[in-house]
């Protein structure tokens, strides 16, 4: 079995992305397992061989292949905010006591007893923009857990980038003819003084902008008079990366 150490940055990056967008961990793991099983099933053809190759229980493999729903354990934070919403709707109010009868504390005891604390829940839901802390009470705002505008669009773009890059890497390692491989190259350095990075960043961005415009014109020369989506996707991604970026809390 190959070590996962070489993929550590992949998992670290995905973990950061999931944290930023408040992606439910259990649902993400279930989805990964489903896609892993289906990908292996394409090559192994039988449930028994797929279970053997993946190391996943044969009953689970069979359920995934037959498109049966997997058991999902809801995240505590999702369950809590949805119960807060239901209580607000039941009593036609948006303000709930933190402690006492029909309070945040009573909801925690019902759905997450012993798993968390009142203060932790208040701080987390406040940070997510789901509630407003009013001292002895809270005001319900929303059960949509994201602070990022256009989060769905951003996640789709991220997912497409990963899919495109994966296809390129796998095609290239399996393609013996070098001239038929897709272009794949990264330029990076550790020899630029941080004081010069802004200038390099600006110049690099301008070069990429010019390249983008040139490529768009080149692509247009090959367009056919057909509807969008007629043929399979072909394209290029241009992206800078800067590991010197730091969030305020890291500084």
C-alpha positions as CSV (number, residue, x, y, z in Angstrom):
1,X,0.0,0.0,0.0
2,X,1.4,3.3,-1.1
3,X,2.1,5.9,1.7
4,X,-0.2,8.8,2.0
5,X,2.6,11.1,3.1
6,X,3.1,12.4,-0.4
7,X,-0.6,13.5,-0.5
8,X,-0.4,15.3,2.8
9,X,-0.6,18.7,1.2
10,X,-3.6,17.6,-0.8
11,X,-5.5,16.7,2.4
12,X,-4.3,19.8,4.2
13,X,-5.5,22.0,1.4
14,X,-8.9,20.2,1.3
15,X,-9.2,20.5,5.1
16,X,-8.6,24.2,4.9
17,X,-11.1,24.6,2.1
18,X,-13.7,22.5,4.1
19,X,-13.2,24.6,7.2
20,X,-13.5,27.9,5.2
21,X,-16.8,26.8,3.7
22,X,-18.1,24.9,6.7
23,X,-18.4,21.6,4.7
24,X,-19.9,18.8,6.8
25,X,-17.1,16.3,7.5
26,X,-19.3,13.2,7.6
27,X,-21.0,14.0,4.3
28,X,-17.6,14.7,2.7
29,X,-16.2,11.4,3.8
30,X,-19.3,9.5,2.6
31,X,-19.1,11.3,-0.8
32,X,-15.4,10.4,-1.1
33,X,-16.1,6.8,-0.3
34,X,-18.9,6.7,-2.8
35,X,-16.7,8.1,-5.6
36,X,-13.8,5.9,-4.7
37,X,-15.9,2.8,-4.8
38,X,-17.5,3.7,-8.2
39,X,-14.1,4.5,-9.7
40,X,-12.7,1.2,-8.6
41,X,-15.9,-0.6,-9.8
42,X,-15.3,0.7,-13.3
43,X,-12.0,-1.3,-13.4
44,X,-12.8,-4.3,-11.2
45,X,-16.3,-5.0,-12.5
46,X,-17.6,-7.0,-9.6
47,X,-18.6,-6.1,-6.0
48,X,-16.3,-8.7,-4.5
49,X,-13.2,-7.5,-6.3
50,X,-14.1,-3.9,-5.6
51,X,-14.5,-4.6,-1.9
52,X,-11.2,-6.4,-1.9
53,X,-9.3,-3.6,-3.7
54,X,-10.8,-0.7,-1.7
55,X,-10.8,-2.5,1.7
56,X,-14.4,-1.4,2.2
57,X,-17.1,-3.8,3.5
58,X,-18.8,-5.7,0.7
59,X,-22.3,-4.7,1.9
60,X,-21.3,-1.0,1.8
61,X,-19.8,-1.4,-1.7
62,X,-23.0,-3.2,-2.9
63,X,-25.2,-0.4,-1.5
64,X,-23.1,2.3,-3.2
65,X,-23.1,0.5,-6.6
66,X,-26.9,0.0,-6.3
67,X,-27.2,3.8,-5.5
68,X,-28.8,3.2,-2.1
69,X,-28.4,6.1,0.4
70,X,-25.6,5.8,2.9
71,X,-26.3,6.5,6.6
72,X,-25.5,10.1,7.4
73,X,-24.6,11.4,10.8
74,X,-25.6,15.0,10.9
75,X,-23.1,17.6,12.1
76,X,-23.9,18.8,15.6
77,X,-23.7,22.5,14.6
78,X,-26.2,21.9,11.7
79,X,-28.6,20.0,14.0
80,X,-28.4,22.8,16.6
81,X,-29.1,25.7,14.3
82,X,-31.9,23.8,12.6
83,X,-33.5,23.1,16.0
84,X,-33.1,26.8,17.0
85,X,-34.9,27.7,13.8
86,X,-37.7,25.2,14.5
87,X,-38.1,26.6,18.1
88,X,-38.3,30.2,16.7
89,X,-41.0,29.1,14.2
90,X,-42.9,27.3,16.9
91,X,-43.1,30.3,19.2
92,X,-43.2,33.0,16.4
93,X,-40.1,34.7,17.7
94,X,-36.5,35.3,16.7
95,X,-35.2,35.8,20.3
96,X,-34.4,32.8,22.6
97,X,-33.1,32.6,26.1
98,X,-29.7,31.1,26.6
99,X,-30.7,29.2,29.7
100,X,-33.9,27.8,31.2
101,X,-37.0,26.3,29.6
102,X,-37.1,26.4,25.8
103,X,-33.6,27.8,25.7
104,X,-30.4,27.2,23.7
105,X,-29.2,25.2,26.7
106,X,-32.3,22.9,26.5
107,X,-31.7,22.4,22.8
108,X,-28.1,21.4,23.4
109,X,-29.2,18.9,26.1
110,X,-31.7,17.4,23.6
111,X,-29.4,17.0,20.5
112,X,-25.8,17.1,21.7
113,X,-25.8,16.3,25.5
114,X,-22.3,16.1,26.8
115,X,-20.7,16.8,23.4
116,X,-20.4,20.6,23.7
117,X,-21.0,23.6,25.9
118,X,-23.3,26.5,25.8
119,X,-20.5,29.1,25.4
120,X,-18.9,27.1,22.6
121,X,-22.2,26.9,20.7
122,X,-22.9,30.6,21.1
123,X,-19.4,31.6,20.0
124,X,-19.5,29.3,17.0
125,X,-22.9,30.2,15.7
126,X,-22.2,33.9,16.2
127,X,-19.0,33.6,14.2
128,X,-20.9,31.8,11.4
129,X,-23.4,34.6,11.3
130,X,-26.3,32.3,12.3
131,X,-27.2,34.1,15.5
132,X,-26.6,37.4,17.3
133,X,-25.5,37.3,21.0
134,X,-27.7,39.6,23.1
135,X,-26.3,38.8,26.5
136,X,-28.8,36.5,28.3
137,X,-30.6,35.8,25.0
138,X,-29.7,35.2,21.3
139,X,-31.4,36.4,18.1
140,X,-31.8,33.9,15.4
141,X,-30.6,35.1,12.0
142,X,-30.3,32.2,9.6
143,X,-29.6,28.4,9.4
144,X,-27.4,28.9,6.3
145,X,-23.9,28.2,7.5
146,X,-21.5,30.2,5.4
147,X,-19.9,33.7,5.6
148,X,-18.7,33.7,2.0
149,X,-20.7,35.4,-0.8
150,X,-21.3,33.1,-3.8
151,X,-20.0,30.1,-1.9
152,X,-21.6,27.6,-4.2
153,X,-20.0,29.2,-7.3
154,X,-16.6,29.3,-5.6
155,X,-16.8,25.7,-4.6
156,X,-17.7,24.7,-8.1
157,X,-14.7,26.6,-9.5
158,X,-12.4,24.9,-7.0
159,X,-13.8,21.5,-7.8
160,X,-13.4,22.1,-11.5
161,X,-9.7,23.1,-11.0
162,X,-9.0,19.9,-9.1
163,X,-10.8,17.8,-11.7
164,X,-8.9,19.4,-14.6
165,X,-5.6,19.1,-12.9
166,X,-6.2,15.5,-11.9
167,X,-7.2,14.6,-15.5
168,X,-4.0,16.3,-16.8
169,X,-1.7,14.5,-14.4
170,X,-3.2,11.1,-15.0
171,X,-3.3,11.5,-18.8
172,X,0.4,12.6,-18.8
173,X,1.7,9.7,-16.7
174,X,-0.1,7.2,-18.9
175,X,0.7,8.8,-22.2
176,X,4.0,7.4,-23.7
177,X,4.1,10.0,-26.6
178,X,5.6,13.2,-25.1
179,X,4.1,15.3,-28.0
180,X,0.6,14.1,-27.1
181,X,0.8,15.0,-23.4
182,X,-1.0,18.0,-22.1
183,X,1.1,21.0,-21.1
184,X,1.9,20.9,-17.4
185,X,4.5,23.2,-15.8
186,X,5.0,25.2,-12.6
187,X,7.4,28.1,-12.1
188,X,8.3,28.9,-8.5
189,X,11.2,30.3,-6.5
190,X,12.4,30.7,-2.9
191,X,15.0,33.4,-3.9
192,X,12.9,36.5,-4.1
193,X,13.1,39.0,-1.2
194,X,9.6,39.6,0.3
195,X,10.1,43.4,-0.3
196,X,10.2,42.7,-4.1
197,X,7.2,40.3,-4.2
198,X,4.6,43.0,-4.9
199,X,6.4,44.2,-8.0
200,X,7.0,40.6,-9.2
201,X,3.3,39.8,-8.5
202,X,2.2,42.8,-10.5
203,X,4.4,41.9,-13.5
204,X,3.4,38.2,-13.4
205,X,-0.2,39.1,-13.2
206,X,0.1,41.4,-16.3
207,X,1.9,38.7,-18.3
208,X,-0.8,36.2,-17.4
209,X,-3.5,38.7,-18.3
210,X,-1.9,39.2,-21.8
211,X,-1.5,35.5,-22.2
212,X,-5.2,35.0,-21.3
213,X,-6.3,37.5,-24.0
214,X,-4.0,36.0,-26.6
215,X,-5.3,32.5,-25.9
216,X,-9.0,33.6,-26.0
217,X,-8.4,35.0,-29.5
218,X,-6.7,31.7,-30.5
219,X,-9.5,29.6,-29.2
220,X,-12.0,31.7,-31.1
221,X,-10.3,30.9,-34.4
222,X,-11.4,27.2,-33.9
223,X,-15.0,27.8,-32.8
224,X,-17.7,25.9,-34.7
225,X,-21.2,27.2,-35.3
226,X,-22.7,24.9,-32.8
227,X,-24.4,25.2,-29.4
228,X,-22.2,25.5,-26.3
229,X,-21.6,22.1,-24.7
230,X,-21.7,20.2,-28.1
231,X,-18.2,18.9,-27.7
232,X,-16.1,17.8,-24.7
233,X,-14.3,20.6,-22.8
234,X,-10.9,21.7,-23.7
235,X,-9.0,24.5,-22.0
236,X,-6.2,26.0,-20.0
237,X,-5.9,27.2,-16.4
238,X,-3.6,30.1,-15.5
239,X,-3.1,30.7,-11.8
240,X,-0.6,32.4,-9.5
241,X,0.2,31.0,-6.0
242,X,1.8,32.9,-3.2
243,X,2.6,31.1,0.0
244,X,3.6,34.4,1.6
245,X,-0.1,35.4,2.0
246,X,-1.1,35.4,5.6
247,X,-4.5,35.9,7.2
248,X,-4.8,38.4,10.0
249,X,-5.1,35.8,12.7
250,X,-1.7,34.2,11.5
251,X,0.2,37.4,11.8
